[in-house]
């Protein structure tokens, strides 16, 4: 998977994107009490038993609902597939004892993803990550970044 970096205009590797998503997730997790009052962090990089896949974050709220999180800069079909897989494996590992739901968190979402989640009643919560977390992953707002203004010198040049 390749992505255009708004800051450099150069293509990024999937490992670079993953690293940025992890930084955003870590910052969001550190501020969880502020963002999601009543929700407690159970951990990050949670792996189902015997599998190499890892959900980004796992939380539980005051109603004992466990949430399995996937963080993306821009959520697409890949993110939806990931959160569905992580949720299924977490439910299996828990022997379906607790209520669990998936969370797809991103700055932007493909519109079809949101519609598919609603139409199919997938039990996936959509979380729009607040813009203040963009810089946690060195991910400024989309679009061109304004450069520094050219400020003319007010001191005349000496000849």
Secondary structure, 3 states (H helix, E strand, C coil): CCEECCCCCCEECHHHHHHHHHHHHHHHHHCHHHHCCCEEEEEEEEECCCCCCEEEEEEEECCCCEEEEEEEEEECHHHHHHHHHHHHHHHHHCCCCCCEEEEEEEEEECHHHHHHHHHHCCCEEEEECCHHHHHHHCCCCCCCCCCCCCCCCCCCCCC
